[in-house]
Amino acid sequence: MTVITATPVFEGCMLIALSRFGTFENLKGYAVDERGNLGPSQRLLCGLGAGVSEAIFAVTPMETIKVKFIHDQNSAKPRFQGFFHGVREIIRTQGIRGTYQGLVPTMMKQGSNQAIRFYIMETCKDWYRGGDPTKPVNKLAVGLFGAVAGAASVFGNTPLDVVKTRMQGLEAHKYNGTFDCIVKIAKYEGAAAFYKGTVPRLSRVCLDVAITFMIYDSFMDLFNKIWITQ
């Protein structure tokens, strides 16, 4: 039985967080008005940029490798003898491109994901502050807003997640690109197939997003106390 160690998973999660929040904060710095507030369209665009960034630099290779591992271990004769052996085999047989399968649907999925989440989070925080960007937001409120944002993102982009998973699996060769995958799923499996796994994903994502935003908000509070930004 193949075991994927915690170290590469932890490092991958850190890379995703750095790509996502680092990009968002950089874009936000250019997009805020003179009072330090983000407008509705800016919230969407900054979130979209954060999602596309994490898709390119972290999520696509991680998700592609993860999906290939799962499918390999469920096959009659598993080929991968461990995480690093599996990565070497994928690159040896398919090249770097083998770790970037499904880039377009992943960019679509992560982009829409973070656009929805950051839009709702920033909107809720702005409502809580009454338009005053200097007013602190209670961390429990941040967690609640994060759960709402997570739920909205699940219903908003589960179809893209289904397509992304199909495009990154070992049977990705059945599809001639993202659009062909969408057409074949709709034709042979029906519209309901695009929402497979919604309920179990909903509970996991709501908790994950709530905790992530609480940690992110706490880190930014600490960061701003140490390095005062203008």
DRENZANU-366374 format. One record per residue (C-alpha): residue in one letter; residue number from 1; z, x, y. Coordinates in steps of 0.2 Angstrom, whole numbers. Last residue first. Example, Ala and Ser with C-alpha at 12.3 -4.5 7.8 and 13.67 -1.06 7.14 Angstrom:
residu S&num 2&z 36&x 68&y -5 $
residu A&num 1&z 39&x 62&y -22 $
//
This chain:
residu Q&num 230&z 22&x 4&y 264 $
residu T&num 229&z 29&x 10&y 248 $
residu I&num 228&z 47&x 15&y 246 $
residu W&num 227&z 48&x 26&y 231 $
residu I&num 226&z 65&x 25&y 223 $
residu K&num 225&z 69&x 7&y 227 $
residu N&num 224&z 51&x 2&y 225 $
residu F&num 223&z 51&x 9&y 207 $
residu L&num 222&z 67&x 0&y 202 $
residu D&num 221&z 60&x -17&y 208 $
residu M&num 220&z 43&x -13&y 200 $
residu F&num 219&z 52&x -9&y 183 $
residu S&num 218&z 62&x -25&y 184 $
residu D&num 217&z 46&x -35&y 187 $
residu Y&num 216&z 37&x -26&y 173 $
residu I&num 215&z 52&x -29&y 161 $
residu M&num 214&z 52&x -48&y 166 $
residu F&num 213&z 33&x -49&y 165 $
residu T&num 212&z 33&x -42&y 147 $
residu I&num 211&z 47&x -53&y 141 $
residu A&num 210&z 39&x -69&y 147 $
residu V&num 209&z 22&x -63&y 141 $
residu D&num 208&z 29&x -59&y 123 $
residu L&num 207&z 39&x -75&y 122 $
residu C&num 206&z 24&x -86&y 127 $
residu V&num 205&z 12&x -76&y 116 $
residu R&num 204&z 22&x -78&y 100 $
residu S&num 203&z 25&x -97&y 102 $
residu L&num 202&z 7&x -100&y 106 $
residu R&num 201&z -1&x -89&y 93 $
residu P&num 200&z 7&x -99&y 79 $
residu V&num 199&z 0&x -115&y 87 $
residu T&num 198&z -17&x -109&y 91 $
residu G&num 197&z -21&x -101&y 74 $
residu K&num 196&z -39&x -108&y 73 $
residu Y&num 195&z -45&x -115&y 90 $
residu F&num 194&z -63&x -109&y 89 $
residu A&num 193&z -65&x -116&y 72 $
residu A&num 192&z -62&x -134&y 79 $
residu A&num 191&z -79&x -133&y 87 $
residu G&num 190&z -88&x -134&y 70 $
residu E&num 189&z -89&x -121&y 55 $
residu Y&num 188&z -107&x -119&y 52 $
residu K&num 187&z -115&x -122&y 69 $
residu A&num 186&z -101&x -118&y 81 $
residu I&num 185&z -97&x -102&y 71 $
residu K&num 184&z -115&x -98&y 71 $
residu V&num 183&z -118&x -101&y 89 $
residu I&num 182&z -103&x -91&y 95 $
residu C&num 181&z -107&x -76&y 83 $
residu D&num 180&z -125&x -76&y 90 $
residu F&num 179&z -119&x -75&y 108 $
residu T&num 178&z -108&x -60&y 104 $
residu G&num 177&z -121&x -50&y 95 $
residu N&num 176&z -132&x -51&y 80 $
residu Y&num 175&z -119&x -57&y 68 $
residu K&num 174&z -117&x -55&y 50 $
residu H&num 173&z -114&x -36&y 53 $
residu A&num 172&z -97&x -41&y 60 $
residu E&num 171&z -91&x -44&y 42 $
residu L&num 170&z -79&x -29&y 42 $
residu G&num 169&z -70&x -37&y 57 $
residu Q&num 168&z -72&x -33&y 76 $
residu M&num 167&z -85&x -46&y 80 $
residu R&num 166&z -75&x -60&y 70 $
residu T&num 165&z -59&x -55&y 80 $
residu K&num 164&z -68&x -56&y 97 $
residu V&num 163&z -76&x -73&y 93 $
residu V&num 162&z -58&x -80&y 88 $
residu D&num 161&z -51&x -72&y 104 $
residu L&num 160&z -64&x -80&y 115 $
residu P&num 159&z -60&x -97&y 107 $
residu T&num 158&z -42&x -94&y 111 $
residu N&num 157&z -45&x -91&y 129 $
residu G&num 156&z -39&x -105&y 140 $
residu F&num 155&z -27&x -113&y 128 $
residu V&num 154&z -18&x -96&y 125 $
residu S&num 153&z -19&x -91&y 143 $
residu A&num 152&z -10&x -107&y 149 $
residu A&num 151&z 4&x -104&y 136 $
residu G&num 150&z 6&x -86&y 142 $
residu A&num 149&z 7&x -91&y 160 $
residu V&num 148&z 20&x -104&y 157 $
residu A&num 147&z 30&x -91&y 147 $
residu G&num 146&z 28&x -79&y 161 $
residu F&num 145&z 34&x -92&y 174 $
residu L&num 144&z 50&x -95&y 163 $
residu G&num 143&z 53&x -76&y 162 $
residu V&num 142&z 51&x -73&y 181 $
residu A&num 141&z 63&x -88&y 184 $
residu L&num 140&z 75&x -79&y 172 $
residu K&num 139&z 72&x -63&y 182 $
residu N&num 138&z 77&x -71&y 199 $
residu V&num 137&z 63&x -68&y 212 $
residu P&num 136&z 67&x -57&y 226 $
residu K&num 135&z 62&x -62&y 244 $
residu T&num 134&z 51&x -49&y 252 $
residu P&num 133&z 34&x -58&y 249 $
residu D&num 132&z 40&x -73&y 259 $
residu G&num 131&z 28&x -87&y 255 $
residu G&num 130&z 41&x -99&y 250 $
residu R&num 129&z 48&x -86&y 238 $
residu Y&num 128&z 48&x -98&y 223 $
residu W&num 127&z 30&x -104&y 227 $
residu D&num 126&z 24&x -86&y 229 $
residu K&num 125&z 32&x -82&y 212 $
residu C&num 124&z 23&x -97&y 204 $
residu T&num 123&z 6&x -92&y 211 $
residu E&num 122&z 8&x -74&y 207 $
residu M&num 121&z 13&x -78&y 189 $
residu I&num 120&z -1&x -92&y 187 $
residu Y&num 119&z -14&x -80&y 194 $
residu F&num 118&z -8&x -65&y 184 $
residu R&num 117&z -8&x -75&y 168 $
residu I&num 116&z -25&x -83&y 170 $
residu A&num 115&z -34&x -68&y 176 $
residu Q&num 114&z -25&x -58&y 163 $
residu N&num 113&z -32&x -68&y 149 $
residu S&num 112&z -49&x -71&y 156 $
residu G&num 111&z -52&x -52&y 158 $
residu Q&num 110&z -44&x -49&y 141 $
residu K&num 109&z -55&x -61&y 132 $
residu M&num 108&z -71&x -57&y 141 $
residu M&num 107&z -68&x -39&y 140 $
residu T&num 106&z -64&x -41&y 121 $
residu P&num 105&z -80&x -52&y 119 $
residu V&num 104&z -90&x -38&y 127 $
residu L&num 103&z -82&x -23&y 117 $
residu G&num 102&z -84&x -31&y 100 $
residu Q&num 101&z -86&x -15&y 91 $
residu Y&num 100&z -79&x -1&y 100 $
residu T&num 99&z -70&x 9&y 86 $
residu G&num 98&z -86&x 10&y 76 $
residu R&num 97&z -96&x 16&y 92 $
residu I&num 96&z -86&x 32&y 90 $
residu G&num 95&z -96&x 36&y 75 $
residu Q&num 94&z -99&x 23&y 61 $
residu T&num 93&z -95&x 33&y 45 $
residu R&num 92&z -85&x 48&y 51 $
residu I&num 91&z -77&x 38&y 65 $
residu I&num 90&z -71&x 24&y 53 $
residu E&num 89&z -66&x 37&y 41 $
residu R&num 88&z -56&x 47&y 53 $
residu V&num 87&z -47&x 31&y 60 $
residu G&num 86&z -43&x 26&y 42 $
residu H&num 85&z -36&x 43&y 38 $
residu F&num 84&z -26&x 42&y 54 $
residu F&num 83&z -18&x 25&y 49 $
residu G&num 82&z -16&x 28&y 31 $
residu Q&num 81&z -25&x 29&y 14 $
residu F&num 80&z -40&x 18&y 20 $
residu R&num 79&z -53&x 13&y 6 $
residu P&num 78&z -45&x -3&y -1 $
residu K&num 77&z -53&x -8&y -17 $
residu A&num 76&z -52&x -27&y -19 $
residu S&num 75&z -51&x -31&y 0 $
residu N&num 74&z -36&x -37&y 9 $
residu Q&num 73&z -31&x -19&y 14 $
residu D&num 72&z -48&x -16&y 21 $
residu H&num 71&z -48&x -33&y 31 $
residu I&num 70&z -32&x -28&y 39 $
residu F&num 69&z -37&x -11&y 43 $
residu K&num 68&z -53&x -16&y 50 $
residu V&num 67&z -44&x -28&y 61 $
residu K&num 66&z -32&x -15&y 67 $
residu I&num 65&z -46&x -2&y 71 $
residu T&num 64&z -56&x -14&y 81 $
residu E&num 63&z -40&x -20&y 90 $
residu M&num 62&z -35&x -3&y 95 $
residu P&num 61&z -52&x 3&y 100 $
residu T&num 60&z -55&x -13&y 111 $
residu V&num 59&z -37&x -14&y 118 $
residu A&num 58&z -35&x 3&y 126 $
residu F&num 57&z -47&x 9&y 139 $
residu I&num 56&z -61&x -4&y 140 $
residu A&num 55&z -50&x -20&y 136 $
residu E&num 54&z -36&x -13&y 147 $
residu S&num 53&z -48&x -11&y 162 $
residu V&num 52&z -56&x -28&y 159 $
residu G&num 51&z -39&x -37&y 159 $
residu A&num 50&z -33&x -28&y 175 $
residu G&num 49&z -49&x -32&y 184 $
residu L&num 48&z -48&x -50&y 180 $
residu G&num 47&z -30&x -51&y 186 $
residu C&num 46&z -35&x -43&y 202 $
residu L&num 45&z -49&x -55&y 203 $
residu L&num 44&z -39&x -71&y 199 $
residu R&num 43&z -25&x -66&y 211 $
residu Q&num 42&z -38&x -62&y 225 $
residu S&num 41&z -45&x -79&y 223 $
residu P&num 40&z -28&x -87&y 226 $
residu G&num 39&z -23&x -76&y 241 $
residu L&num 38&z -12&x -62&y 238 $
residu N&num 37&z 3&x -59&y 250 $
residu G&num 36&z 9&x -43&y 258 $
residu R&num 35&z 11&x -50&y 276 $
residu E&num 34&z -5&x -42&y 282 $
residu D&num 33&z -15&x -48&y 268 $
residu V&num 32&z -15&x -41&y 250 $
residu A&num 31&z -32&x -36&y 242 $
residu Y&num 30&z -32&x -17&y 242 $
residu G&num 29&z -14&x -14&y 236 $
residu K&num 28&z -17&x -28&y 223 $
residu L&num 27&z -31&x -18&y 216 $
residu N&num 26&z -20&x -4&y 213 $
residu E&num 25&z -5&x -14&y 206 $
residu F&num 24&z -17&x -24&y 194 $
residu T&num 23&z -25&x -7&y 188 $
residu G&num 22&z -8&x 0&y 184 $
residu F&num 21&z -2&x -16&y 177 $
residu R&num 20&z -15&x -17&y 164 $
residu S&num 19&z -20&x 1&y 160 $
residu L&num 18&z -2&x 6&y 159 $
residu A&num 17&z 3&x -9&y 149 $
residu I&num 16&z -11&x -6&y 137 $
residu L&num 15&z -7&x 13&y 135 $
residu M&num 14&z 11&x 9&y 132 $
residu C&num 13&z 6&x -3&y 118 $
residu G&num 12&z -5&x 10&y 110 $
residu E&num 11&z 8&x 23&y 110 $
residu F&num 10&z 20&x 10&y 102 $
residu V&num 9&z 7&x 6&y 88 $
residu P&num 8&z 3&x 25&y 86 $
residu T&num 7&z 22&x 28&y 83 $
residu A&num 6&z 26&x 13&y 73 $
residu T&num 5&z 18&x 19&y 57 $
residu I&num 4&z 3&x 9&y 49 $
residu V&num 3&z 8&x 7&y 31 $
residu T&num 2&z -5&x 7&y 17 $
residu M&num 1&z 0&x 0&y 0 $
//
